[in-house]
Amino acid sequence: MSRGILAFLARLVFVSFAVVTVVFLLQRLLPGSPADAVLGADALWSDKQRWLAAHGLDRPLHHQYSSYVQALVQGDFGVRWIDGRPVAPLIAQRFLETVRLAVCALMVSISCALFFGVVGALRAGTRSDRLLAVVSLFFISAPTFITGTIMLWIFSVWLDWLPLTGSQGWNSLILPAFVLGITLAAITGRMLRSSLIETLSQDYIRTAYSKGVSRLRVVGVHALRNALLPTTTLLGLQIGSLLSGAIITEQVFTWPGLGSLMMEAVSQRDYNLLSGCVVVLSVVQVCAAALVDVLHRQIDPRMART
């Protein structure tokens, strides 16, 4: 097994263990009792104590932690306290919906970022560049729920082109994917613009022009490839943001994904459900970082020797 794979597995185990530990402790520090959220505040004290004992929450903290980690290593996320359903299948079902939304949002982000970055760099200082800067600043500054509400009012209420909420087909993905992806596209596009402007001022670019290489080939092959290095790093970090940032977007558009499931877990004080969701997100973040490293080595072969 190569050193790279071993390093990836070590990071995955360490991050997952750290996330589980922090989430476990923070959940126990929250005021109130999970029995109140499940049984209700008016339930008898004896019923609450029996419920806590049935779920092992009356045991010392270190015993609870040890039992949870042992079950987690075996792939057992526990059961949902509100109805006794296994947590793992529920997370898997909701995670697929979030992945579907995140993939579409990532496509929007990459497409718009390339447009913002390339046009802004080639038309630097012009009205087009200033207009794109204003549009980017708006989407960077505006909260997601504001952007989502505006898009819903325009395209679902006023024009009646797209479904208002829920998952009713691929056309239901258009608005949430755009709202989730456009903010990241604005940030990535500004990064790509700055990187591309710097790359276009390098000596090898002027040499390529002097040899008669077309502008399209110079920008699309030589300059853009080098300018993508810092951009892919930012984009890789945003993959985790796509999943975690989907929480607000899913609430606005009533999308049945992992974000809305996490909100349910928080409101119900469901330790098993919330911990499982956070562990899945942390694993995805580590895998995204490894993917960025692979992309860097493909874009710049010199990094393969480091």
C-alpha positions as a printed NumPy array, in Angstrom:
array([[  0.   ,   0.   ,   0.   ],
       [  1.445,   3.381,  -1.047],
       [  2.303,   6.127,   1.396],
       [ -0.372,   8.365,  -0.12 ],
       [ -3.144,   5.868,   0.588],
       [ -1.868,   5.283,   4.119],
       [ -1.741,   9.036,   4.759],
       [ -5.303,   9.409,   3.442],
       [ -6.591,   6.605,   5.675],
       [ -4.774,   8.082,   8.672],
       [ -6.361,  11.499,   8.054],
       [ -9.767,   9.899,   7.592],
       [ -9.564,   7.985,  10.884],
       [ -8.144,  10.936,  12.831],
       [-10.688,  13.491,  11.555],
       [-13.621,  11.116,  12.038],
       [-12.499,  10.254,  15.58 ],
       [-11.989,  13.943,  16.444],
       [-15.373,  14.934,  15.028],
       [-17.152,  12.129,  16.875],
       [-15.48 ,  13.128,  20.153],
       [-16.27 ,  16.848,  19.818],
       [-19.875,  16.276,  18.738],
       [-20.41 ,  13.721,  21.506],
       [-19.196,  16.134,  24.18 ],
       [-21.058,  19.16 ,  22.8  ],
       [-24.315,  17.232,  22.689],
       [-23.992,  16.271,  26.347],
       [-23.224,  19.884,  27.312],
       [-26.489,  21.169,  25.863],
       [-29.049,  22.117,  28.523],
       [-32.077,  19.923,  28.977],
       [-32.68 ,  16.223,  28.553],
       [-33.357,  14.246,  25.347],
       [-36.199,  12.541,  27.217],
       [-38.028,  15.889,  27.322],
       [-37.78 ,  16.22 ,  23.523],
       [-38.975,  12.66 ,  22.904],
       [-41.542,  12.124,  25.662],
       [-42.494,  15.737,  26.249],
       [-41.848,  18.033,  29.184],
       [-45.053,  16.878,  30.917],
       [-44.074,  13.191,  30.994],
       [-43.677,  11.495,  34.367],
       [-40.216,  11.541,  35.942],
       [-40.252,   7.752,  36.216],
       [-41.035,   7.393,  32.498],
       [-38.148,   9.706,  31.636],
       [-35.763,   7.709,  33.798],
       [-36.833,   4.43 ,  32.183],
       [-36.335,   5.966,  28.734],
       [-32.865,   7.222,  29.645],
       [-31.925,   3.82 ,  31.052],
       [-33.22 ,   2.056,  27.932],
       [-30.887,   4.153,  25.769],
       [-27.923,   3.995,  28.126],
       [-28.026,   7.705,  28.937],
       [-28.077,   7.123,  32.684],
       [-24.572,   5.602,  32.591],
       [-21.364,   7.606,  33.235],
       [-20.166,   9.74 ,  30.331],
       [-17.083,   7.672,  29.559],
       [-19.182,   4.502,  29.36 ],
       [-21.575,   6.203,  26.929],
       [-18.66 ,   7.358,  24.799],
       [-16.996,   3.944,  24.762],
       [-20.227,   2.189,  23.786],
       [-20.958,   4.68 ,  21.017],
       [-17.465,   4.467,  19.486],
       [-17.536,   0.654,  19.575],
       [-20.897,   0.619,  17.798],
       [-19.687,   3.216,  15.284],
       [-16.609,   1.15 ,  14.392],
       [-18.949,  -1.732,  13.592],
       [-21.032,   0.523,  11.313],
       [-23.914,   0.826,  13.773],
       [-25.155,   4.421,  14.077],
       [-27.897,   3.426,  16.474],
       [-31.619,   4.074,  16.165],
       [-33.664,   7.216,  15.864],
       [-35.117,   7.972,  19.26 ],
       [-38.383,   9.459,  18.069],
       [-39.551,   6.301,  16.251],
       [-36.889,   3.594,  16.773],
       [-35.897,   3.408,  13.082],
       [-32.241,   2.589,  12.292],
       [-30.245,   5.743,  11.652],
       [-27.9  ,   4.434,   8.931],
       [-30.523,   3.752,   6.189],
       [-32.206,   7.084,   6.917],
       [-28.901,   8.973,   6.613],
       [-28.059,   7.088,   3.407],
       [-31.401,   8.005,   1.844],
       [-31.162,  11.677,   2.764],
       [-27.46 ,  11.817,   1.877],
       [-28.214,  10.716,  -1.69 ],
       [-30.658,  13.617,  -2.024],
       [-28.051,  16.047,  -0.706],
       [-25.415,  14.625,  -3.062],
       [-27.804,  15.075,  -5.984],
       [-28.301,  18.695,  -5.012],
       [-24.597,  19.267,  -4.318],
       [-23.474,  17.775,  -7.671],
       [-25.847,  20.041,  -9.584],
       [-24.754,  23.019,  -7.479],
       [-21.108,  22.15 ,  -8.161],
       [-21.801,  22.128, -11.899],
       [-23.401,  25.561, -11.575],
       [-20.473,  26.769,  -9.481],
       [-17.791,  25.564, -11.913],
       [-19.595,  26.876, -15.008],
       [-20.306,  30.314, -13.561],
       [-16.854,  30.563, -11.954],
       [-15.15 ,  29.892, -15.292],
       [-17.316,  32.55 , -16.919],
       [-16.736,  35.115, -14.159],
       [-13.016,  34.396, -13.976],
       [-12.108,  34.205, -17.662],
       [-14.267,  37.121, -18.794],
       [-13.159,  39.221, -15.823],
       [ -9.48 ,  38.524, -16.538],
       [ -9.658,  39.107, -20.298],
       [-11.785,  42.247, -19.887],
       [-10.043,  43.548, -16.766],
       [-10.821,  47.187, -16.056],
       [-13.719,  47.387, -18.526],
       [-17.44 ,  47.817, -17.873],
       [-17.952,  44.062, -18.221],
       [-15.399,  43.415, -15.502],
       [-16.963,  45.971, -13.173],
       [-20.438,  44.581, -13.816],
       [-19.278,  41.041, -13.015],
       [-17.582,  42.367,  -9.876],
       [-20.869,  43.92 ,  -8.707],
       [-22.818,  40.725,  -9.457],
       [-20.217,  38.621,  -7.648],
       [-20.236,  40.944,  -4.65 ],
       [-24.026,  40.732,  -4.443],
       [-24.078,  36.918,  -4.382],
       [-21.153,  36.792,  -1.936],
       [-22.768,  39.269,   0.453],
       [-26.421,  38.233,   0.257],
       [-27.435,  35.499,   2.728],
       [-28.56 ,  32.258,   1.144],
       [-32.094,  32.512,   2.492],
       [-32.468,  35.992,   0.956],
       [-31.245,  34.836,  -2.455],
       [-33.412,  31.728,  -2.249],
       [-36.522,  33.682,  -1.286],
       [-36.013,  36.146,  -4.155],
       [-35.549,  33.312,  -6.661],
       [-38.633,  31.523,  -5.34 ],
       [-40.755,  34.644,  -5.661],
       [-39.585,  35.399,  -9.204],
       [-39.529,  31.949, -10.813],
       [-42.091,  30.023,  -8.761],
       [-44.659,  32.581,  -7.586],
       [-44.553,  35.375, -10.164],
       [-43.585,  33.527, -13.375],
       [-44.78 ,  30.07 , -12.225],
       [-42.011,  28.34 , -14.186],
       [-40.601,  26.054, -11.516],
       [-41.97 ,  24.09 ,  -8.522],
       [-42.201,  26.078,  -5.315],
       [-40.763,  23.53 ,  -2.86 ],
       [-39.971,  19.865,  -2.43 ],
       [-38.397,  17.227,  -4.667],
       [-40.806,  16.786,  -7.585],
       [-38.349,  15.929, -10.344],
       [-35.249,  17.359, -11.978],
       [-36.902,  20.753, -12.492],
       [-37.119,  21.001,  -8.692],
       [-33.294,  20.985,  -8.621],
       [-32.846,  24.114, -10.722],
       [-33.523,  26.794,  -8.114],
       [-31.834,  25.205,  -5.059],
       [-28.809,  24.159,  -7.148],
       [-28.459,  27.666,  -8.549],
       [-28.828,  29.349,  -5.158],
       [-26.36 ,  26.933,  -3.539],
       [-23.837,  27.092,  -6.372],
       [-23.88 ,  30.762,  -7.351],
       [-22.377,  32.037,  -4.081],
       [-19.477,  29.612,  -4.355],
       [-19.161,  30.505,  -8.048],
       [-18.804,  34.183,  -7.189],
       [-16.01 ,  33.489,  -4.695],
       [-14.21 ,  31.011,  -6.967],
       [-14.633,  33.278,  -9.987],
       [-12.919,  36.196,  -8.257],
       [-10.069,  33.892,  -7.233],
       [ -9.751,  32.572, -10.802],
       [ -9.782,  36.106, -12.226],
       [ -6.906,  37.236, -10.003],
       [ -4.913,  34.069, -10.678],
       [ -5.493,  34.283, -14.428],
       [ -4.474,  37.936, -14.603],
       [ -1.234,  37.104, -12.809],
       [ -0.605,  34.116, -15.08 ],
       [ -1.215,  36.125, -18.264],
       [  1.567,  38.517, -17.251],
       [  4.208,  35.754, -17.122],
       [  7.087,  35.597, -19.603],
       [  6.111,  32.235, -21.095],
       [  2.707,  33.661, -22.061],
       [  4.371,  36.533, -23.947],
       [  6.685,  33.991, -25.582],
       [  3.682,  31.95 , -26.737],
       [  2.098,  35.064, -28.249],
       [  5.363,  35.939, -30.018],
       [  5.416,  32.477, -31.61 ],
       [  2.023,  33.132, -33.152],
       [ -0.034,  30.901, -30.862],
       [ -3.7  ,  31.893, -30.968],
       [ -5.189,  33.72 , -28.016],
       [ -7.747,  30.98 , -27.466],
       [ -5.016,  28.355, -27.149],
       [ -2.829,  30.563, -24.952],
       [ -5.655,  31.295, -22.517],
       [ -7.441,  27.957, -22.662],
       [ -4.422,  25.634, -22.592],
       [ -1.41 ,  27.424, -21.148],
       [ -2.722,  30.173, -18.857],
       [ -5.915,  28.601, -17.564],
       [ -4.226,  25.34 , -16.586],
       [ -1.74 ,  27.105, -14.31 ],
       [ -4.346,  29.512, -12.985],
       [ -6.517,  26.571, -11.901],
       [ -4.083,  25.398,  -9.196],
       [ -5.179,  27.806,  -6.422],
       [ -8.743,  27.687,  -7.721],
       [ -9.033,  23.911,  -7.385],
       [ -7.813,  24.179,  -3.792],
       [-10.612,  26.621,  -3.015],
       [-13.102,  24.505,  -4.947],
       [-12.115,  21.388,  -3.024],
       [-12.65 ,  23.149,   0.284],
       [-16.049,  24.267,  -0.976],
       [-17.233,  20.705,  -1.564],
       [-17.675,  20.355,   2.176],
       [-19.313,  23.773,   2.227],
       [-21.754,  22.617,  -0.426],
       [-22.917,  19.803,   1.823],
       [-22.933,  21.733,   5.079],
       [-24.208,  24.927,   3.429],
       [-27.086,  22.941,   1.976],
       [-28.721,  23.064,   5.421],
       [-30.135,  26.567,   4.866],
       [-30.888,  25.958,   1.193],
       [-32.76 ,  22.76 ,   1.994],
       [-34.799,  24.585,   4.607],
       [-35.767,  27.346,   2.155],
       [-36.743,  24.94 ,  -0.624],
       [-37.997,  22.117,   1.658],
       [-35.484,  19.752,   0.065],
       [-35.461,  16.312,   1.787],
       [-31.688,  16.098,   2.247],
       [-29.123,  15.655,   4.975],
       [-29.296,  19.315,   6.015],
       [-32.981,  19.174,   6.869],
       [-32.371,  15.866,   8.646],
       [-29.696,  17.499,  10.815],
       [-32.132,  20.252,  11.758],
       [-34.659,  17.608,  12.794],
       [-31.979,  15.885,  14.883],
       [-31.098,  19.139,  16.651],
       [-34.726,  19.987,  17.432],
       [-35.364,  16.448,  18.716],
       [-32.067,  16.257,  20.65 ],
       [-31.374,  12.976,  18.836],
       [-27.702,  12.231,  19.601],
       [-27.447,   9.22 ,  17.31 ],
       [-28.962,  10.936,  14.296],
       [-26.958,  14.15 ,  14.646],
       [-23.667,  12.343,  15.256],
       [-24.215,  10.127,  12.225],
       [-24.889,  13.115,   9.97 ],
       [-21.794,  14.971,  11.19 ],
       [-19.569,  11.899,  10.766],
       [-20.74 ,  11.482,   7.172],
       [-20.01 ,  15.149,   6.405],
       [-16.53 ,  14.912,   7.952],
       [-15.692,  11.829,   5.87 ],
       [-16.824,  13.629,   2.717],
       [-14.634,  16.616,   3.603],
       [-11.539,  14.432,   3.995],
       [-12.276,  12.649,   0.708],
       [-12.701,  16.029,  -1.003],
       [ -9.287,  17.132,   0.262],
       [ -7.742,  13.926,  -1.122],
       [ -9.482,  14.514,  -4.458],
       [ -8.031,  18.026,  -4.652],
       [ -4.563,  16.604,  -4.074],
       [ -5.058,  14.168,  -6.966],
       [ -6.32 ,  16.968,  -9.228],
       [ -3.29 ,  19.088,  -8.375],
       [ -0.988,  16.276,  -9.447],
       [ -2.894,  15.919, -12.709],
       [ -2.808,  19.659, -13.472],
       [  0.85 ,  20.103, -12.465],
       [  2.894,  16.88 , -12.937],
       [  5.756,  18.425, -10.968],
       [  3.719,  17.936,  -7.782],
       [  3.737,  14.163,  -8.317],
       [  7.425,  14.15 ,  -7.384],
       [  6.856,  15.925,  -4.051]])
